Amino acid sequence: MAESVGSAQGGAERAQGAESAESVKGAESAESAESVKGADGAEGAESADPGSALSSLLAWDVNQPMCPSRLILEHVTSRWGVLVLAALLERSYRFSELRRAVGGVSEKMLAQTLRTLERDGFVHRDAKPVIPPRVDYTLTPLGIEAAEQVWALARWTESRVDAVRASREAYDGARA
């Protein structure tokens, strides 16, 4: 029960952080739009979409507590997020195939992970109107980029298992 309360609190903090980030983005977007107006108040020809101007002006900082990139990082580097992205890097999968490929993930967690990654723009869900229903999951271009990054980290961890085990043994031996 304490875990669900902690999860609810974490979700509320993330939602509050997202709202704060959106209000900051909105304010900065307005400032950005103001800065491209001419002396007569008319917008110049160089005024582009305020969102794109904001993106180039605003550098997100994952070390800041309210940075929205933290939530994205959490989704991409979660236990199941990494494994789902890595599996989809190979090819597209149907749900049950993906569940077997990832190994150990429950249906509920896989569905939740896929939904989150789809919402973030990393995974594309293609539901075909056939009998029986067929749903395929593939990576978007953004998903391929993220998957390549986390897959490199996953491969690195595999290559360093022995070194980490040795460090743990040394640490535990010194503490005993």
CNS distance restraints for C-alpha pairs under 8 A (distance, minus, plus):
assign (resid   1 and name CA) (resid   5 and name CA) 6.38 0.50 0.50
assign (resid   2 and name CA) (resid   6 and name CA) 6.08 0.50 0.50
assign (resid   3 and name CA) (resid   7 and name CA) 6.05 0.50 0.50
assign (resid   4 and name CA) (resid   8 and name CA) 6.03 0.50 0.50
assign (resid   5 and name CA) (resid   9 and name CA) 6.12 0.50 0.50
assign (resid   6 and name CA) (resid  10 and name CA) 6.00 0.50 0.50
assign (resid   7 and name CA) (resid  11 and name CA) 6.01 0.50 0.50
assign (resid   8 and name CA) (resid  12 and name CA) 6.12 0.50 0.50
assign (resid   9 and name CA) (resid  13 and name CA) 6.12 0.50 0.50
assign (resid  10 and name CA) (resid  14 and name CA) 6.11 0.50 0.50
assign (resid  11 and name CA) (resid  15 and name CA) 6.05 0.50 0.50
assign (resid  12 and name CA) (resid  16 and name CA) 6.00 0.50 0.50
assign (resid  13 and name CA) (resid  17 and name CA) 5.96 0.50 0.50
assign (resid  14 and name CA) (resid  18 and name CA) 6.02 0.50 0.50
assign (resid  14 and name CA) (resid  71 and name CA) 7.38 0.50 0.50
assign (resid  15 and name CA) (resid  19 and name CA) 6.18 0.50 0.50
assign (resid  16 and name CA) (resid  20 and name CA) 6.17 0.50 0.50
assign (resid  17 and name CA) (resid  21 and name CA) 6.04 0.50 0.50
assign (resid  17 and name CA) (resid  66 and name CA) 5.03 0.50 0.50
assign (resid  17 and name CA) (resid  67 and name CA) 7.38 0.50 0.50
assign (resid  17 and name CA) (resid  68 and name CA) 7.25 0.50 0.50
assign (resid  18 and name CA) (resid  22 and name CA) 6.04 0.50 0.50
assign (resid  18 and name CA) (resid  66 and name CA) 7.38 0.50 0.50
assign (resid  18 and name CA) (resid  68 and name CA) 6.24 0.50 0.50
assign (resid  19 and name CA) (resid  23 and name CA) 6.19 0.50 0.50
assign (resid  20 and name CA) (resid  24 and name CA) 6.17 0.50 0.50
assign (resid  20 and name CA) (resid  66 and name CA) 7.38 0.50 0.50
assign (resid  21 and name CA) (resid  25 and name CA) 6.02 0.50 0.50
assign (resid  21 and name CA) (resid  66 and name CA) 6.71 0.50 0.50
assign (resid  21 and name CA) (resid  67 and name CA) 6.92 0.50 0.50
assign (resid  21 and name CA) (resid  68 and name CA) 6.84 0.50 0.50
assign (resid  22 and name CA) (resid  26 and name CA) 5.97 0.50 0.50
assign (resid  23 and name CA) (resid  27 and name CA) 6.13 0.50 0.50
assign (resid  24 and name CA) (resid  28 and name CA) 6.07 0.50 0.50
assign (resid  25 and name CA) (resid  29 and name CA) 5.83 0.50 0.50
assign (resid  25 and name CA) (resid  54 and name CA) 7.50 0.50 0.50
assign (resid  26 and name CA) (resid  30 and name CA) 6.22 0.50 0.50
assign (resid  27 and name CA) (resid  31 and name CA) 6.29 0.50 0.50
assign (resid  28 and name CA) (resid  32 and name CA) 5.98 0.50 0.50
assign (resid  28 and name CA) (resid  54 and name CA) 7.02 0.50 0.50
assign (resid  29 and name CA) (resid  33 and name CA) 6.14 0.50 0.50
assign (resid  29 and name CA) (resid  50 and name CA) 5.70 0.50 0.50
assign (resid  29 and name CA) (resid  51 and name CA) 6.62 0.50 0.50
assign (resid  29 and name CA) (resid  53 and name CA) 7.79 0.50 0.50
assign (resid  29 and name CA) (resid  54 and name CA) 5.82 0.50 0.50
assign (resid  30 and name CA) (resid  34 and name CA) 6.16 0.50 0.50
assign (resid  30 and name CA) (resid  50 and name CA) 7.76 0.50 0.50
assign (resid  31 and name CA) (resid  35 and name CA) 6.21 0.50 0.50
assign (resid  32 and name CA) (resid  36 and name CA) 6.79 0.50 0.50
assign (resid  32 and name CA) (resid  50 and name CA) 6.64 0.50 0.50
assign (resid  32 and name CA) (resid  53 and name CA) 7.03 0.50 0.50
assign (resid  32 and name CA) (resid  54 and name CA) 6.85 0.50 0.50
assign (resid  33 and name CA) (resid  37 and name CA) 6.88 0.50 0.50
assign (resid  33 and name CA) (resid  47 and name CA) 7.46 0.50 0.50
assign (resid  33 and name CA) (resid  50 and name CA) 6.05 0.50 0.50
assign (resid  36 and name CA) (resid  43 and name CA) 6.19 0.50 0.50
assign (resid  36 and name CA) (resid  44 and name CA) 6.31 0.50 0.50
assign (resid  36 and name CA) (resid  46 and name CA) 7.48 0.50 0.50
assign (resid  36 and name CA) (resid  47 and name CA) 5.88 0.50 0.50
assign (resid  37 and name CA) (resid  41 and name CA) 5.41 0.50 0.50
assign (resid  37 and name CA) (resid  42 and name CA) 5.42 0.50 0.50
assign (resid  37 and name CA) (resid  43 and name CA) 4.26 0.50 0.50
assign (resid  37 and name CA) (resid  44 and name CA) 5.83 0.50 0.50
assign (resid  37 and name CA) (resid  47 and name CA) 7.86 0.50 0.50
assign (resid  38 and name CA) (resid  42 and name CA) 5.55 0.50 0.50
assign (resid  38 and name CA) (resid  43 and name CA) 6.01 0.50 0.50
assign (resid  38 and name CA) (resid  44 and name CA) 6.21 0.50 0.50
assign (resid  43 and name CA) (resid  47 and name CA) 6.40 0.50 0.50
assign (resid  48 and name CA) (resid  52 and name CA) 7.26 0.50 0.50
assign (resid  48 and name CA) (resid  53 and name CA) 6.84 0.50 0.50
assign (resid  49 and name CA) (resid  53 and name CA) 6.43 0.50 0.50
assign (resid  50 and name CA) (resid  54 and name CA) 5.97 0.50 0.50
assign (resid  51 and name CA) (resid  55 and name CA) 6.20 0.50 0.50
assign (resid  52 and name CA) (resid  56 and name CA) 6.43 0.50 0.50
assign (resid  53 and name CA) (resid  57 and name CA) 6.22 0.50 0.50
assign (resid  54 and name CA) (resid  58 and name CA) 5.64 0.50 0.50
assign (resid  55 and name CA) (resid  59 and name CA) 7.36 0.50 0.50
assign (resid  60 and name CA) (resid  67 and name CA) 6.49 0.50 0.50
assign (resid  60 and name CA) (resid  68 and name CA) 7.85 0.50 0.50
assign (resid  60 and name CA) (resid  69 and name CA) 7.02 0.50 0.50
assign (resid  61 and name CA) (resid  67 and name CA) 6.18 0.50 0.50
assign (resid  61 and name CA) (resid  69 and name CA) 7.50 0.50 0.50
assign (resid  62 and name CA) (resid  67 and name CA) 5.69 0.50 0.50
assign (resid  62 and name CA) (resid  68 and name CA) 7.71 0.50 0.50
assign (resid  62 and name CA) (resid  69 and name CA) 5.73 0.50 0.50
assign (resid  62 and name CA) (resid  70 and name CA) 5.65 0.50 0.50
assign (resid  63 and name CA) (resid  67 and name CA) 7.46 0.50 0.50
assign (resid  66 and name CA) (resid  70 and name CA) 7.98 0.50 0.50
assign (resid  68 and name CA) (resid  72 and name CA) 6.92 0.50 0.50
assign (resid  69 and name CA) (resid  73 and name CA) 6.02 0.50 0.50
assign (resid  70 and name CA) (resid  74 and name CA) 6.11 0.50 0.50
assign (resid  71 and name CA) (resid  75 and name CA) 6.30 0.50 0.50
assign (resid  72 and name CA) (resid  76 and name CA) 6.22 0.50 0.50
assign (resid  72 and name CA) (resid 120 and name CA) 7.48 0.50 0.50
assign (resid  73 and name CA) (resid  77 and name CA) 5.89 0.50 0.50
assign (resid  74 and name CA) (resid  78 and name CA) 5.70 0.50 0.50
assign (resid  75 and name CA) (resid  81 and name CA) 6.13 0.50 0.50
assign (resid  75 and name CA) (resid 113 and name CA) 7.94 0.50 0.50
assign (resid  75 and name CA) (resid 116 and name CA) 7.20 0.50 0.50
assign (resid  75 and name CA) (resid 117 and name CA) 7.07 0.50 0.50
assign (resid  76 and name CA) (resid  81 and name CA) 5.22 0.50 0.50
assign (resid  76 and name CA) (resid  82 and name CA) 6.05 0.50 0.50
assign (resid  76 and name CA) (resid  85 and name CA) 7.93 0.50 0.50
assign (resid  76 and name CA) (resid 117 and name CA) 7.65 0.50 0.50
assign (resid  76 and name CA) (resid 146 and name CA) 7.30 0.50 0.50
assign (resid  76 and name CA) (resid 150 and name CA) 7.66 0.50 0.50
assign (resid  77 and name CA) (resid  81 and name CA) 5.89 0.50 0.50
assign (resid  77 and name CA) (resid  82 and name CA) 5.41 0.50 0.50
assign (resid  77 and name CA) (resid 150 and name CA) 7.02 0.50 0.50
assign (resid  78 and name CA) (resid  82 and name CA) 6.07 0.50 0.50
assign (resid  79 and name CA) (resid  83 and name CA) 6.85 0.50 0.50
assign (resid  80 and name CA) (resid  84 and name CA) 5.94 0.50 0.50
assign (resid  80 and name CA) (resid 105 and name CA) 7.33 0.50 0.50
assign (resid  80 and name CA) (resid 109 and name CA) 7.74 0.50 0.50
assign (resid  80 and name CA) (resid 110 and name CA) 7.32 0.50 0.50
assign (resid  80 and name CA) (resid 113 and name CA) 6.72 0.50 0.50
assign (resid  81 and name CA) (resid  85 and name CA) 6.04 0.50 0.50
assign (resid  81 and name CA) (resid 113 and name CA) 6.19 0.50 0.50
assign (resid  81 and name CA) (resid 117 and name CA) 7.58 0.50 0.50
assign (resid  82 and name CA) (resid  86 and name CA) 6.05 0.50 0.50
assign (resid  82 and name CA) (resid 147 and name CA) 7.31 0.50 0.50
assign (resid  82 and name CA) (resid 150 and name CA) 6.13 0.50 0.50
assign (resid  82 and name CA) (resid 151 and name CA) 7.22 0.50 0.50
assign (resid  82 and name CA) (resid 154 and name CA) 7.87 0.50 0.50
assign (resid  83 and name CA) (resid  87 and name CA) 6.09 0.50 0.50
assign (resid  83 and name CA) (resid 102 and name CA) 6.08 0.50 0.50
assign (resid  84 and name CA) (resid  88 and name CA) 6.14 0.50 0.50
assign (resid  84 and name CA) (resid  98 and name CA) 7.54 0.50 0.50
assign (resid  84 and name CA) (resid 102 and name CA) 6.54 0.50 0.50
assign (resid  84 and name CA) (resid 113 and name CA) 7.98 0.50 0.50
assign (resid  84 and name CA) (resid 114 and name CA) 7.85 0.50 0.50
assign (resid  85 and name CA) (resid  89 and name CA) 6.14 0.50 0.50
assign (resid  85 and name CA) (resid 139 and name CA) 7.58 0.50 0.50
assign (resid  85 and name CA) (resid 143 and name CA) 7.25 0.50 0.50
assign (resid  85 and name CA) (resid 144 and name CA) 7.90 0.50 0.50
assign (resid  85 and name CA) (resid 146 and name CA) 7.71 0.50 0.50
assign (resid  85 and name CA) (resid 147 and name CA) 5.00 0.50 0.50
assign (resid  85 and name CA) (resid 150 and name CA) 7.94 0.50 0.50
assign (resid  85 and name CA) (resid 151 and name CA) 7.91 0.50 0.50
assign (resid  86 and name CA) (resid  90 and name CA) 7.15 0.50 0.50
assign (resid  86 and name CA) (resid 147 and name CA) 5.65 0.50 0.50
assign (resid  86 and name CA) (resid 148 and name CA) 7.58 0.50 0.50
assign (resid  86 and name CA) (resid 150 and name CA) 7.49 0.50 0.50
assign (resid  86 and name CA) (resid 151 and name CA) 5.69 0.50 0.50
assign (resid  87 and name CA) (resid  91 and name CA) 7.23 0.50 0.50
assign (resid  87 and name CA) (resid  98 and name CA) 7.32 0.50 0.50
assign (resid  87 and name CA) (resid 101 and name CA) 6.84 0.50 0.50
assign (resid  87 and name CA) (resid 102 and name CA) 6.91 0.50 0.50
assign (resid  88 and name CA) (resid  92 and name CA) 5.67 0.50 0.50
assign (resid  88 and name CA) (resid  93 and name CA) 6.89 0.50 0.50
assign (resid  88 and name CA) (resid 137 and name CA) 7.57 0.50 0.50
assign (resid  88 and name CA) (resid 138 and name CA) 6.06 0.50 0.50
assign (resid  88 and name CA) (resid 139 and name CA) 6.21 0.50 0.50
assign (resid  89 and name CA) (resid 139 and name CA) 6.93 0.50 0.50
assign (resid  89 and name CA) (resid 144 and name CA) 6.45 0.50 0.50
assign (resid  89 and name CA) (resid 147 and name CA) 6.40 0.50 0.50
assign (resid  89 and name CA) (resid 148 and name CA) 7.55 0.50 0.50
assign (resid  91 and name CA) (resid 138 and name CA) 7.07 0.50 0.50
assign (resid  92 and name CA) (resid 136 and name CA) 6.43 0.50 0.50
assign (resid  92 and name CA) (resid 137 and name CA) 5.48 0.50 0.50
assign (resid  92 and name CA) (resid 138 and name CA) 4.64 0.50 0.50
assign (resid  92 and name CA) (resid 139 and name CA) 7.56 0.50 0.50
assign (resid  93 and name CA) (resid  97 and name CA) 5.85 0.50 0.50
assign (resid  93 and name CA) (resid  98 and name CA) 5.49 0.50 0.50
assign (resid  93 and name CA) (resid 136 and name CA) 5.51 0.50 0.50
assign (resid  93 and name CA) (resid 137 and name CA) 5.37 0.50 0.50
assign (resid  93 and name CA) (resid 138 and name CA) 6.88 0.50 0.50
assign (resid  94 and name CA) (resid  98 and name CA) 6.05 0.50 0.50
assign (resid  94 and name CA) (resid 134 and name CA) 7.49 0.50 0.50
assign (resid  94 and name CA) (resid 135 and name CA) 5.86 0.50 0.50
assign (resid  94 and name CA) (resid 136 and name CA) 4.61 0.50 0.50
assign (resid  94 and name CA) (resid 137 and name CA) 6.15 0.50 0.50
assign (resid  95 and name CA) (resid  99 and name CA) 6.17 0.50 0.50
assign (resid  95 and name CA) (resid 135 and name CA) 7.14 0.50 0.50
assign (resid  95 and name CA) (resid 136 and name CA) 7.07 0.50 0.50
assign (resid  95 and name CA) (resid 137 and name CA) 7.42 0.50 0.50
assign (resid  96 and name CA) (resid 100 and name CA) 6.37 0.50 0.50
assign (resid  97 and name CA) (resid 101 and name CA) 6.14 0.50 0.50
assign (resid  98 and name CA) (resid 102 and name CA) 6.05 0.50 0.50
assign (resid  99 and name CA) (resid 103 and name CA) 6.18 0.50 0.50
assign (resid  99 and name CA) (resid 104 and name CA) 7.86 0.50 0.50
assign (resid  99 and name CA) (resid 105 and name CA) 6.48 0.50 0.50
assign (resid  99 and name CA) (resid 106 and name CA) 7.67 0.50 0.50
assign (resid  99 and name CA) (resid 107 and name CA) 7.28 0.50 0.50
assign (resid  99 and name CA) (resid 110 and name CA) 6.99 0.50 0.50
assign (resid 100 and name CA) (resid 104 and name CA) 7.99 0.50 0.50
assign (resid 105 and name CA) (resid 109 and name CA) 6.32 0.50 0.50
assign (resid 105 and name CA) (resid 110 and name CA) 6.20 0.50 0.50
assign (resid 106 and name CA) (resid 110 and name CA) 6.13 0.50 0.50
assign (resid 107 and name CA) (resid 111 and name CA) 6.03 0.50 0.50
assign (resid 108 and name CA) (resid 112 and name CA) 6.12 0.50 0.50
assign (resid 109 and name CA) (resid 113 and name CA) 5.94 0.50 0.50
assign (resid 110 and name CA) (resid 114 and name CA) 6.01 0.50 0.50
assign (resid 111 and name CA) (resid 115 and name CA) 6.08 0.50 0.50
assign (resid 112 and name CA) (resid 116 and name CA) 6.18 0.50 0.50
assign (resid 113 and name CA) (resid 117 and name CA) 6.11 0.50 0.50
assign (resid 114 and name CA) (resid 118 and name CA) 5.90 0.50 0.50
assign (resid 114 and name CA) (resid 123 and name CA) 7.08 0.50 0.50
assign (resid 115 and name CA) (resid 119 and name CA) 6.09 0.50 0.50
assign (resid 116 and name CA) (resid 120 and name CA) 6.24 0.50 0.50
assign (resid 117 and name CA) (resid 121 and name CA) 6.28 0.50 0.50
assign (resid 117 and name CA) (resid 122 and name CA) 5.22 0.50 0.50
assign (resid 117 and name CA) (resid 123 and name CA) 5.52 0.50 0.50
assign (resid 118 and name CA) (resid 122 and name CA) 5.61 0.50 0.50
assign (resid 118 and name CA) (resid 123 and name CA) 4.43 0.50 0.50
assign (resid 118 and name CA) (resid 124 and name CA) 5.90 0.50 0.50
assign (resid 118 and name CA) (resid 125 and name CA) 7.10 0.50 0.50
assign (resid 119 and name CA) (resid 123 and name CA) 7.89 0.50 0.50
assign (resid 121 and name CA) (resid 140 and name CA) 6.92 0.50 0.50
assign (resid 121 and name CA) (resid 142 and name CA) 6.84 0.50 0.50
assign (resid 121 and name CA) (resid 143 and name CA) 6.99 0.50 0.50
assign (resid 122 and name CA) (resid 139 and name CA) 5.87 0.50 0.50
assign (resid 122 and name CA) (resid 140 and name CA) 5.40 0.50 0.50
assign (resid 122 and name CA) (resid 141 and name CA) 7.51 0.50 0.50
assign (resid 122 and name CA) (resid 142 and name CA) 5.54 0.50 0.50
assign (resid 122 and name CA) (resid 143 and name CA) 3.75 0.50 0.50
assign (resid 122 and name CA) (resid 144 and name CA) 7.49 0.50 0.50
assign (resid 122 and name CA) (resid 146 and name CA) 7.62 0.50 0.50
assign (resid 123 and name CA) (resid 137 and name CA) 6.61 0.50 0.50
assign (resid 123 and name CA) (resid 138 and name CA) 5.69 0.50 0.50
assign (resid 123 and name CA) (resid 139 and name CA) 4.56 0.50 0.50
assign (resid 123 and name CA) (resid 140 and name CA) 5.53 0.50 0.50
assign (resid 123 and name CA) (resid 143 and name CA) 6.06 0.50 0.50
assign (resid 124 and name CA) (resid 137 and name CA) 5.69 0.50 0.50
assign (resid 124 and name CA) (resid 138 and name CA) 5.26 0.50 0.50
assign (resid 124 and name CA) (resid 139 and name CA) 5.90 0.50 0.50
assign (resid 124 and name CA) (resid 140 and name CA) 6.02 0.50 0.50
assign (resid 125 and name CA) (resid 135 and name CA) 6.74 0.50 0.50
assign (resid 125 and name CA) (resid 136 and name CA) 5.94 0.50 0.50
assign (resid 125 and name CA) (resid 137 and name CA) 4.83 0.50 0.50
assign (resid 125 and name CA) (resid 138 and name CA) 6.79 0.50 0.50
assign (resid 126 and name CA) (resid 135 and name CA) 5.43 0.50 0.50
assign (resid 126 and name CA) (resid 136 and name CA) 5.11 0.50 0.50
assign (resid 126 and name CA) (resid 137 and name CA) 6.29 0.50 0.50
assign (resid 127 and name CA) (resid 133 and name CA) 7.35 0.50 0.50
assign (resid 127 and name CA) (resid 134 and name CA) 5.88 0.50 0.50
assign (resid 127 and name CA) (resid 135 and name CA) 4.27 0.50 0.50
assign (resid 127 and name CA) (resid 136 and name CA) 6.53 0.50 0.50
assign (resid 128 and name CA) (resid 133 and name CA) 6.45 0.50 0.50
assign (resid 128 and name CA) (resid 134 and name CA) 5.32 0.50 0.50
assign (resid 128 and name CA) (resid 135 and name CA) 6.11 0.50 0.50
assign (resid 129 and name CA) (resid 133 and name CA) 6.17 0.50 0.50
assign (resid 129 and name CA) (resid 134 and name CA) 7.24 0.50 0.50
assign (resid 130 and name CA) (resid 134 and name CA) 6.59 0.50 0.50
assign (resid 139 and name CA) (resid 143 and name CA) 4.93 0.50 0.50
assign (resid 139 and name CA) (resid 144 and name CA) 5.73 0.50 0.50
assign (resid 140 and name CA) (resid 144 and name CA) 6.16 0.50 0.50
assign (resid 141 and name CA) (resid 145 and name CA) 6.39 0.50 0.50
assign (resid 142 and name CA) (resid 146 and name CA) 6.32 0.50 0.50
assign (resid 143 and name CA) (resid 147 and name CA) 5.86 0.50 0.50
assign (resid 144 and name CA) (resid 148 and name CA) 6.09 0.50 0.50
assign (resid 145 and name CA) (resid 149 and name CA) 6.59 0.50 0.50
assign (resid 146 and name CA) (resid 150 and name CA) 6.36 0.50 0.50
assign (resid 147 and name CA) (resid 151 and name CA) 5.75 0.50 0.50
assign (resid 148 and name CA) (resid 152 and name CA) 6.20 0.50 0.50
assign (resid 149 and name CA) (resid 153 and name CA) 6.62 0.50 0.50
assign (resid 150 and name CA) (resid 154 and name CA) 6.10 0.50 0.50
assign (resid 151 and name CA) (resid 155 and name CA) 6.11 0.50 0.50
assign (resid 152 and name CA) (resid 156 and name CA) 6.14 0.50 0.50
assign (resid 153 and name CA) (resid 157 and name CA) 6.25 0.50 0.50
assign (resid 154 and name CA) (resid 158 and name CA) 6.37 0.50 0.50
assign (resid 155 and name CA) (resid 159 and name CA) 6.36 0.50 0.50
assign (resid 156 and name CA) (resid 160 and name CA) 6.38 0.50 0.50
assign (resid 157 and name CA) (resid 161 and name CA) 6.27 0.50 0.50
assign (resid 160 and name CA) (resid 164 and name CA) 6.23 0.50 0.50
assign (resid 161 and name CA) (resid 165 and name CA) 6.11 0.50 0.50
assign (resid 162 and name CA) (resid 166 and name CA) 6.15 0.50 0.50
assign (resid 163 and name CA) (resid 167 and name CA) 6.22 0.50 0.50
assign (resid 164 and name CA) (resid 168 and name CA) 6.15 0.50 0.50
assign (resid 165 and name CA) (resid 169 and name CA) 6.18 0.50 0.50
assign (resid 166 and name CA) (resid 170 and name CA) 6.19 0.50 0.50
assign (resid 167 and name CA) (resid 171 and name CA) 6.05 0.50 0.50
assign (resid 168 and name CA) (resid 172 and name CA) 5.96 0.50 0.50
assign (resid 169 and name CA) (resid 173 and name CA) 5.88 0.50 0.50
assign (resid 170 and name CA) (resid 174 and name CA) 6.16 0.50 0.50
assign (resid 171 and name CA) (resid 175 and name CA) 6.35 0.50 0.50
assign (resid 172 and name CA) (resid 176 and name CA) 6.16 0.50 0.50
